[in-house]
């Protein structure tokens, strides 16, 4: 599957199928600190991603005044 990451921005290929939580673990990313988006929809940690999926992983950003 194609995985678009930001911070730093890069595109990686990952062999599927696998659950979202496995993908994040394989990429050394903390699940609670990242959003995974497939076809403009958020996906949960337990959803399966197929080998032909394209996903985007964005860091969770919070802030205040």
PDB file of N, CA, C and O in Angstrom:
ATOM      1  N   UNK A   1       0.846  -1.174   0.000  1.00  0.00           N
ATOM      2  CA  UNK A   1       0.000   0.000   0.000  1.00  0.00           C
ATOM      3  C   UNK A   1       0.887   1.230   0.000  1.00  0.00           C
ATOM      4  O   UNK A   1       2.037   1.188   0.438  1.00  0.00           O
ATOM      5  N   UNK A   2       0.341   2.311  -0.492  1.00  0.00           N
ATOM      6  CA  UNK A   2       1.061   3.580  -0.502  1.00  0.00           C
ATOM      7  C   UNK A   2       0.691   4.352   0.770  1.00  0.00           C
ATOM      8  O   UNK A   2      -0.485   4.529   1.087  1.00  0.00           O
ATOM      9  N   UNK A   3       1.713   4.801   1.480  1.00  0.00           N
ATOM     10  CA  UNK A   3       1.500   5.513   2.740  1.00  0.00           C
ATOM     11  C   UNK A   3       2.172   6.873   2.633  1.00  0.00           C
ATOM     12  O   UNK A   3       3.391   6.968   2.489  1.00  0.00           O
ATOM     13  N   UNK A   4       1.361   7.926   2.704  1.00  0.00           N
ATOM     14  CA  UNK A   4       1.867   9.299   2.674  1.00  0.00           C
ATOM     15  C   UNK A   4       2.026   9.764   4.111  1.00  0.00           C
ATOM     16  O   UNK A   4       1.060   9.786   4.873  1.00  0.00           O
ATOM     17  N   UNK A   5       3.249  10.136   4.480  1.00  0.00           N
ATOM     18  CA  UNK A   5       3.546  10.616   5.830  1.00  0.00           C
ATOM     19  C   UNK A   5       3.939  12.082   5.763  1.00  0.00           C
ATOM     20  O   UNK A   5       4.441  12.565   4.748  1.00  0.00           O
ATOM     21  N   UNK A   6       3.701  12.776   6.862  1.00  0.00           N
ATOM     22  CA  UNK A   6       4.182  14.152   6.961  1.00  0.00           C
ATOM     23  C   UNK A   6       5.032  14.283   8.212  1.00  0.00           C
ATOM     24  O   UNK A   6       4.917  13.483   9.140  1.00  0.00           O
ATOM     25  N   UNK A   7       5.873  15.281   8.230  1.00  0.00           N
ATOM     26  CA  UNK A   7       6.782  15.575   9.370  1.00  0.00           C
ATOM     27  C   UNK A   7       7.754  14.451   9.634  1.00  0.00           C
ATOM     28  O   UNK A   7       7.596  13.790  10.660  1.00  0.00           O
ATOM     29  N   UNK A   8       8.725  14.175   8.825  1.00  0.00           N
ATOM     30  CA  UNK A   8       8.983  14.783   7.521  1.00  0.00           C
ATOM     31  C   UNK A   8       8.103  14.147   6.444  1.00  0.00           C
ATOM     32  O   UNK A   8       7.692  12.991   6.547  1.00  0.00           O
ATOM     33  N   UNK A   9       7.835  14.930   5.425  1.00  0.00           N
ATOM     34  CA  UNK A   9       6.956  14.468   4.354  1.00  0.00           C
ATOM     35  C   UNK A   9       7.680  13.441   3.494  1.00  0.00           C
ATOM     36  O   UNK A   9       8.789  13.674   3.015  1.00  0.00           O
ATOM     37  N   UNK A  10       7.017  12.287   3.308  1.00  0.00           N
ATOM     38  CA  UNK A  10       7.591  11.227   2.492  1.00  0.00           C
ATOM     39  C   UNK A  10       6.500  10.231   2.104  1.00  0.00           C
ATOM     40  O   UNK A  10       5.448  10.164   2.740  1.00  0.00           O
ATOM     41  N   UNK A  11       6.765   9.468   1.061  1.00  0.00           N
ATOM     42  CA  UNK A  11       5.849   8.439   0.592  1.00  0.00           C
ATOM     43  C   UNK A  11       6.575   7.105   0.698  1.00  0.00           C
ATOM     44  O   UNK A  11       7.687   6.954   0.193  1.00  0.00           O
ATOM     45  N   UNK A  12       5.934   6.130   1.363  1.00  0.00           N
ATOM     46  CA  UNK A  12       6.551   4.815   1.511  1.00  0.00           C
ATOM     47  C   UNK A  12       5.581   3.750   1.025  1.00  0.00           C
ATOM     48  O   UNK A  12       4.366   3.948   1.028  1.00  0.00           O
ATOM     49  N   UNK A  13       6.129   2.629   0.611  1.00  0.00           N
ATOM     50  CA  UNK A  13       5.343   1.460   0.206  1.00  0.00           C
ATOM     51  C   UNK A  13       5.430   0.445   1.332  1.00  0.00           C
ATOM     52  O   UNK A  13       6.515   0.148   1.831  1.00  0.00           O
ATOM     53  N   UNK A  14       4.270  -0.089   1.732  1.00  0.00           N
ATOM     54  CA  UNK A  14       4.206  -1.081   2.799  1.00  0.00           C
ATOM     55  C   UNK A  14       3.388  -2.262   2.291  1.00  0.00           C
ATOM     56  O   UNK A  14       2.357  -2.077   1.644  1.00  0.00           O
ATOM     57  N   UNK A  15       3.842  -3.456   2.579  1.00  0.00           N
ATOM     58  CA  UNK A  15       3.136  -4.673   2.156  1.00  0.00           C
ATOM     59  C   UNK A  15       1.897  -4.866   3.014  1.00  0.00           C
ATOM     60  O   UNK A  15       1.978  -4.768   4.238  1.00  0.00           O
ATOM     61  N   UNK A  16       0.756  -5.136   2.401  1.00  0.00           N
ATOM     62  CA  UNK A  16      -0.485  -5.401   3.113  1.00  0.00           C
ATOM     63  C   UNK A  16      -0.922  -6.815   2.842  1.00  0.00           C
ATOM     64  O   UNK A  16      -0.206  -7.538   2.148  1.00  0.00           O
ATOM     65  N   UNK A  17      -2.037  -7.248   3.341  1.00  0.00           N
ATOM     66  CA  UNK A  17      -2.930  -6.487   4.218  1.00  0.00           C
ATOM     67  C   UNK A  17      -2.428  -6.489   5.660  1.00  0.00           C
ATOM     68  O   UNK A  17      -1.693  -7.380   6.086  1.00  0.00           O
ATOM     69  N   UNK A  18      -2.849  -5.463   6.392  1.00  0.00           N
ATOM     70  CA  UNK A  18      -2.532  -5.392   7.814  1.00  0.00           C
ATOM     71  C   UNK A  18      -3.460  -4.408   8.494  1.00  0.00           C
ATOM     72  O   UNK A  18      -4.040  -3.530   7.855  1.00  0.00           O
ATOM     73  N   UNK A  19      -3.590  -4.567   9.784  1.00  0.00           N
ATOM     74  CA  UNK A  19      -4.406  -3.641  10.577  1.00  0.00           C
ATOM     75  C   UNK A  19      -3.676  -2.308  10.714  1.00  0.00           C
ATOM     76  O   UNK A  19      -2.450  -2.237  10.625  1.00  0.00           O
ATOM     77  N   UNK A  20      -4.457  -1.264  10.931  1.00  0.00           N
ATOM     78  CA  UNK A  20      -3.898   0.078  11.090  1.00  0.00           C
ATOM     79  C   UNK A  20      -2.870   0.095  12.225  1.00  0.00           C
ATOM     80  O   UNK A  20      -1.796   0.679  12.082  1.00  0.00           O
ATOM     81  N   UNK A  21      -3.202  -0.551  13.358  1.00  0.00           N
ATOM     82  CA  UNK A  21      -2.268  -0.532  14.494  1.00  0.00           C
ATOM     83  C   UNK A  21      -0.950  -1.230  14.151  1.00  0.00           C
ATOM     84  O   UNK A  21       0.101  -0.840  14.659  1.00  0.00           O
ATOM     85  N   UNK A  22      -0.992  -2.252  13.298  1.00  0.00           N
ATOM     86  CA  UNK A  22       0.235  -2.921  12.866  1.00  0.00           C
ATOM     87  C   UNK A  22       1.058  -2.016  11.957  1.00  0.00           C
ATOM     88  O   UNK A  22       2.284  -1.976  12.049  1.00  0.00           O
ATOM     89  N   UNK A  23       0.370  -1.292  11.079  1.00  0.00           N
ATOM     90  CA  UNK A  23       1.055  -0.348  10.196  1.00  0.00           C
ATOM     91  C   UNK A  23       1.782   0.711  11.011  1.00  0.00           C
ATOM     92  O   UNK A  23       2.954   0.992  10.762  1.00  0.00           O
ATOM     93  N   UNK A  24       1.094   1.296  11.981  1.00  0.00           N
ATOM     94  CA  UNK A  24       1.711   2.327  12.807  1.00  0.00           C
ATOM     95  C   UNK A  24       2.900   1.764  13.579  1.00  0.00           C
ATOM     96  O   UNK A  24       3.939   2.418  13.678  1.00  0.00           O
ATOM     97  N   UNK A  25       2.758   0.570  14.121  1.00  0.00           N
ATOM     98  CA  UNK A  25       3.854  -0.054  14.858  1.00  0.00           C
ATOM     99  C   UNK A  25       5.048  -0.293  13.934  1.00  0.00           C
ATOM    100  O   UNK A  25       6.190  -0.030  14.311  1.00  0.00           O
ATOM    101  N   UNK A  26       4.785  -0.793  12.720  1.00  0.00           N
ATOM    102  CA  UNK A  26       5.865  -1.051  11.763  1.00  0.00           C
ATOM    103  C   UNK A  26       6.606   0.223  11.375  1.00  0.00           C
ATOM    104  O   UNK A  26       7.794   0.187  11.056  1.00  0.00           O
ATOM    105  N   UNK A  27       5.897   1.348  11.403  1.00  0.00           N
ATOM    106  CA  UNK A  27       6.509   2.631  11.048  1.00  0.00           C
ATOM    107  C   UNK A  27       7.051   3.371  12.273  1.00  0.00           C
ATOM    108  O   UNK A  27       7.495   4.515  12.169  1.00  0.00           O
ATOM    109  N   UNK A  28       7.010   2.705  13.442  1.00  0.00           N
ATOM    110  CA  UNK A  28       7.481   3.299  14.704  1.00  0.00           C
ATOM    111  C   UNK A  28       6.746   4.589  15.044  1.00  0.00           C
ATOM    112  O   UNK A  28       7.354   5.570  15.472  1.00  0.00           O
ATOM    113  N   UNK A  29       5.416   4.573  14.845  1.00  0.00           N
ATOM    114  CA  UNK A  29       4.584   5.727  15.152  1.00  0.00           C
ATOM    115  C   UNK A  29       3.636   5.380  16.301  1.00  0.00           C
ATOM    116  O   UNK A  29       3.118   4.265  16.369  1.00  0.00           O
ATOM    117  N   UNK A  30       3.416   6.326  17.191  1.00  0.00           N
ATOM    118  CA  UNK A  30       2.510   6.136  18.321  1.00  0.00           C
ATOM    119  C   UNK A  30       1.075   6.326  17.827  1.00  0.00           C
ATOM    120  O   UNK A  30       0.735   7.371  17.273  1.00  0.00           O
ATOM    121  N   UNK A  31       0.242   5.309  18.031  1.00  0.00           N
ATOM    122  CA  UNK A  31      -1.135   5.340  17.522  1.00  0.00           C
ATOM    123  C   UNK A  31      -1.915   6.538  18.054  1.00  0.00           C
ATOM    124  O   UNK A  31      -2.662   7.172  17.309  1.00  0.00           O
ATOM    125  N   UNK A  32      -1.748   6.845  19.322  1.00  0.00           N
ATOM    126  CA  UNK A  32      -2.500   7.941  19.930  1.00  0.00           C
ATOM    127  C   UNK A  32      -2.084   9.314  19.403  1.00  0.00           C
ATOM    128  O   UNK A  32      -2.792  10.298  19.613  1.00  0.00           O
ATOM    129  N   UNK A  33      -0.961   9.383  18.731  1.00  0.00           N
ATOM    130  CA  UNK A  33      -0.439  10.664  18.250  1.00  0.00           C
ATOM    131  C   UNK A  33      -0.609  10.847  16.740  1.00  0.00           C
ATOM    132  O   UNK A  33      -0.108  11.818  16.174  1.00  0.00           O
ATOM    133  N   UNK A  34      -1.324   9.902  16.077  1.00  0.00           N
ATOM    134  CA  UNK A  34      -1.458   9.975  14.623  1.00  0.00           C
ATOM    135  C   UNK A  34      -2.863   9.626  14.159  1.00  0.00           C
ATOM    136  O   UNK A  34      -3.553   8.811  14.772  1.00  0.00           O
ATOM    137  N   UNK A  35      -3.276  10.260  13.060  1.00  0.00           N
ATOM    138  CA  UNK A  35      -4.537   9.969  12.396  1.00  0.00           C
ATOM    139  C   UNK A  35      -4.226   9.245  11.094  1.00  0.00           C
ATOM    140  O   UNK A  35      -3.299   9.614  10.373  1.00  0.00           O
ATOM    141  N   UNK A  36      -5.009   8.210  10.801  1.00  0.00           N
ATOM    142  CA  UNK A  36      -4.832   7.472   9.549  1.00  0.00           C
ATOM    143  C   UNK A  36      -6.077   7.701   8.706  1.00  0.00           C
ATOM    144  O   UNK A  36      -7.198   7.473   9.159  1.00  0.00           O
ATOM    145  N   UNK A  37      -5.867   8.152   7.478  1.00  0.00           N
ATOM    146  CA  UNK A  37      -6.963   8.541   6.591  1.00  0.00           C
ATOM    147  C   UNK A  37      -6.893   7.713   5.316  1.00  0.00           C
ATOM    148  O   UNK A  37      -5.849   7.622   4.670  1.00  0.00           O
ATOM    149  N   UNK A  38      -8.044   7.103   4.966  1.00  0.00           N
ATOM    150  CA  UNK A  38      -8.169   6.343   3.718  1.00  0.00           C
ATOM    151  C   UNK A  38      -9.383   6.888   2.974  1.00  0.00           C
ATOM    152  O   UNK A  38     -10.488   6.910   3.515  1.00  0.00           O
ATOM    153  N   UNK A  39      -9.178   7.326   1.743  1.00  0.00           N
ATOM    154  CA  UNK A  39     -10.262   7.891   0.922  1.00  0.00           C
ATOM    155  C   UNK A  39     -11.053   8.958   1.690  1.00  0.00           C
ATOM    156  O   UNK A  39     -12.282   8.907   1.741  1.00  0.00           O
ATOM    157  N   UNK A  40     -10.357   9.903   2.274  1.00  0.00           N
ATOM    158  CA  UNK A  40     -10.955  11.043   2.990  1.00  0.00           C
ATOM    159  C   UNK A  40     -11.746  10.654   4.235  1.00  0.00           C
ATOM    160  O   UNK A  40     -12.549  11.448   4.723  1.00  0.00           O
ATOM    161  N   UNK A  41     -11.533   9.444   4.759  1.00  0.00           N
ATOM    162  CA  UNK A  41     -12.209   9.020   5.986  1.00  0.00           C
ATOM    163  C   UNK A  41     -11.184   8.508   6.991  1.00  0.00           C
ATOM    164  O   UNK A  41     -10.240   7.803   6.634  1.00  0.00           O
ATOM    165  N   UNK A  42     -11.388   8.876   8.254  1.00  0.00           N
ATOM    166  CA  UNK A  42     -10.534   8.358   9.314  1.00  0.00           C
ATOM    167  C   UNK A  42     -10.787   6.870   9.489  1.00  0.00           C
ATOM    168  O   UNK A  42     -11.927   6.414   9.398  1.00  0.00           O
ATOM    169  N   UNK A  43      -9.737   6.121   9.738  1.00  0.00           N
ATOM    170  CA  UNK A  43      -9.887   4.695  10.012  1.00  0.00           C
ATOM    171  C   UNK A  43      -9.377   4.403  11.415  1.00  0.00           C
ATOM    172  O   UNK A  43      -8.449   5.051  11.899  1.00  0.00           O
ATOM    173  N   UNK A  44      -9.994   3.421  12.063  1.00  0.00           N
ATOM    174  CA  UNK A  44      -9.624   3.079  13.432  1.00  0.00           C
ATOM    175  C   UNK A  44      -8.458   2.092  13.431  1.00  0.00           C
ATOM    176  O   UNK A  44      -8.113   1.518  12.398  1.00  0.00           O
ATOM    177  N   UNK A  45      -7.865   1.907  14.594  1.00  0.00           N
ATOM    178  CA  UNK A  45      -6.706   1.028  14.750  1.00  0.00           C
ATOM    179  C   UNK A  45      -6.990  -0.415  14.346  1.00  0.00           C
ATOM    180  O   UNK A  45      -6.080  -1.120  13.908  1.00  0.00           O
ATOM    181  N   UNK A  46      -8.231  -0.865  14.484  1.00  0.00           N
ATOM    182  CA  UNK A  46      -8.560  -2.266  14.228  1.00  0.00           C
ATOM    183  C   UNK A  46      -8.986  -2.559  12.791  1.00  0.00           C
ATOM    184  O   UNK A  46      -9.212  -3.717  12.440  1.00  0.00           O
ATOM    185  N   UNK A  47      -9.098  -1.531  11.960  1.00  0.00           N
ATOM    186  CA  UNK A  47      -9.514  -1.760  10.577  1.00  0.00           C
ATOM    187  C   UNK A  47      -8.356  -2.324   9.760  1.00  0.00           C
ATOM    188  O   UNK A  47      -7.192  -2.001   9.994  1.00  0.00           O
ATOM    189  N   UNK A  48      -8.705  -3.177   8.792  1.00  0.00           N
ATOM    190  CA  UNK A  48      -7.708  -3.752   7.902  1.00  0.00           C
ATOM    191  C   UNK A  48      -7.474  -2.832   6.714  1.00  0.00           C
ATOM    192  O   UNK A  48      -8.408  -2.252   6.161  1.00  0.00           O
ATOM    193  N   UNK A  49      -6.225  -2.713   6.340  1.00  0.00           N
ATOM    194  CA  UNK A  49      -5.836  -1.984   5.140  1.00  0.00           C
ATOM    195  C   UNK A  49      -5.373  -3.014   4.125  1.00  0.00           C
ATOM    196  O   UNK A  49      -4.632  -3.939   4.457  1.00  0.00           O
ATOM    197  N   UNK A  50      -5.817  -2.846   2.883  1.00  0.00           N
ATOM    198  CA  UNK A  50      -5.458  -3.785   1.821  1.00  0.00           C
ATOM    199  C   UNK A  50      -4.180  -3.338   1.124  1.00  0.00           C
ATOM    200  O   UNK A  50      -3.752  -2.190   1.245  1.00  0.00           O
ATOM    201  N   UNK A  51      -3.591  -4.260   0.402  1.00  0.00           N
ATOM    202  CA  UNK A  51      -2.345  -3.990  -0.293  1.00  0.00           C
ATOM    203  C   UNK A  51      -2.488  -2.879  -1.322  1.00  0.00           C
ATOM    204  O   UNK A  51      -1.516  -2.180  -1.608  1.00  0.00           O
ATOM    205  N   UNK A  52      -3.687  -2.702  -1.889  1.00  0.00           N
ATOM    206  CA  UNK A  52      -3.876  -1.665  -2.906  1.00  0.00           C
ATOM    207  C   UNK A  52      -4.440  -0.360  -2.351  1.00  0.00           C
ATOM    208  O   UNK A  52      -4.792   0.531  -3.123  1.00  0.00           O
ATOM    209  N   UNK A  53      -4.534  -0.232  -1.023  1.00  0.00           N
ATOM    210  CA  UNK A  53      -5.011   1.012  -0.405  1.00  0.00           C
ATOM    211  C   UNK A  53      -3.947   2.102  -0.472  1.00  0.00           C
ATOM    212  O   UNK A  53      -2.750   1.824  -0.545  1.00  0.00           O
ATOM    213  N   UNK A  54      -4.406   3.328  -0.446  1.00  0.00           N
ATOM    214  CA  UNK A  54      -3.536   4.490  -0.300  1.00  0.00           C
ATOM    215  C   UNK A  54      -4.022   5.222   0.946  1.00  0.00           C
ATOM    216  O   UNK A  54      -5.196   5.579   1.045  1.00  0.00           O
ATOM    217  N   UNK A  55      -3.125   5.441   1.885  1.00  0.00           N
ATOM    218  CA  UNK A  55      -3.497   6.104   3.132  1.00  0.00           C
ATOM    219  C   UNK A  55      -2.564   7.273   3.409  1.00  0.00           C
ATOM    220  O   UNK A  55      -1.449   7.355   2.896  1.00  0.00           O
ATOM    221  N   UNK A  56      -3.065   8.160   4.232  1.00  0.00           N
ATOM    222  CA  UNK A  56      -2.276   9.292   4.684  1.00  0.00           C
ATOM    223  C   UNK A  56      -2.216   9.231   6.195  1.00  0.00           C
ATOM    224  O   UNK A  56      -3.229   8.984   6.850  1.00  0.00           O
ATOM    225  N   UNK A  57      -1.047   9.454   6.750  1.00  0.00           N
ATOM    226  CA  UNK A  57      -0.887   9.472   8.203  1.00  0.00           C
ATOM    227  C   UNK A  57      -0.465  10.882   8.597  1.00  0.00           C
ATOM    228  O   UNK A  57       0.550  11.406   8.137  1.00  0.00           O
ATOM    229  N   UNK A  58      -1.277  11.473   9.460  1.00  0.00           N
ATOM    230  CA  UNK A  58      -1.018  12.839   9.926  1.00  0.00           C
ATOM    231  C   UNK A  58      -0.825  12.838  11.435  1.00  0.00           C
ATOM    232  O   UNK A  58      -1.513  12.110  12.151  1.00  0.00           O
ATOM    233  N   UNK A  59       0.104  13.646  11.918  1.00  0.00           N
ATOM    234  CA  UNK A  59       0.259  13.757  13.369  1.00  0.00           C
ATOM    235  C   UNK A  59      -0.905  14.551  13.963  1.00  0.00           C
ATOM    236  O   UNK A  59      -1.437  15.462  13.328  1.00  0.00           O
ATOM    237  N   UNK A  60      -1.289  14.195  15.177  1.00  0.00           N
ATOM    238  CA  UNK A  60      -2.317  14.950  15.891  1.00  0.00           C
ATOM    239  C   UNK A  60      -1.643  16.193  16.430  1.00  0.00           C
ATOM    240  O   UNK A  60      -0.611  16.125  17.097  1.00  0.00           O
ATOM    241  N   UNK A  61      -2.244  17.329  16.128  1.00  0.00           N
ATOM    242  CA  UNK A  61      -1.690  18.604  16.570  1.00  0.00           C
ATOM    243  C   UNK A  61      -2.729  19.280  17.447  1.00  0.00           C
ATOM    244  O   UNK A  61      -3.880  19.455  17.048  1.00  0.00           O
ATOM    245  N   UNK A  62      -2.315  19.652  18.630  1.00  0.00           N
ATOM    246  CA  UNK A  62      -3.220  20.370  19.519  1.00  0.00           C
ATOM    247  C   UNK A  62      -2.542  21.650  19.956  1.00  0.00           C
ATOM    248  O   UNK A  62      -1.319  21.778  19.916  1.00  0.00           O
ATOM    249  N   UNK A  63      -3.340  22.562  20.362  1.00  0.00           N
ATOM    250  CA  UNK A  63      -2.780  23.826  20.802  1.00  0.00           C
ATOM    251  C   UNK A  63      -3.819  24.630  21.556  1.00  0.00           C
ATOM    252  O   UNK A  63      -4.976  24.224  21.669  1.00  0.00           O
ATOM    253  N   UNK A  64      -3.420  25.708  22.041  1.00  0.00           N
ATOM    254  CA  UNK A  64      -4.337  26.551  22.789  1.00  0.00           C
ATOM    255  C   UNK A  64      -3.850  27.984  22.756  1.00  0.00           C
ATOM    256  O   UNK A  64      -2.851  28.317  22.119  1.00  0.00           O
ATOM    257  N   UNK A  65      -4.572  28.799  23.447  1.00  0.00           N
ATOM    258  CA  UNK A  65      -4.182  30.208  23.429  1.00  0.00           C
ATOM    259  C   UNK A  65      -3.507  30.607  24.704  1.00  0.00           C
ATOM    260  O   UNK A  65      -3.112  31.762  24.859  1.00  0.00           O
TER     261      UNK A  65
END
